């Protein structure tokens, strides 16, 4: 009788500590590999363009704004769709 009770207690403890203590699963940050690739491309393209505009004498913030606008104009398909 005591062996069954200890076995039952050990099994229930194992099950409880295996699931309940961890809490809910965290959602994945990345939505899709394609979205990740688009974001990487955008960051690199804008960064490169900011450097080019900076070398031409533009202020850093103005260069970033212009680079973002040029990217939006040139690569409209890569921008997230708004509802």
Secondary structure, 3 states (H helix, E strand, C coil): CHHHHHHHHHHHHHHHHHHCCCCCCCCCCCCCHHHHHHHHHHHHHHHHHHHHHHHCCCCHHHHHHHHHHHHHHHCHHHCCCCC
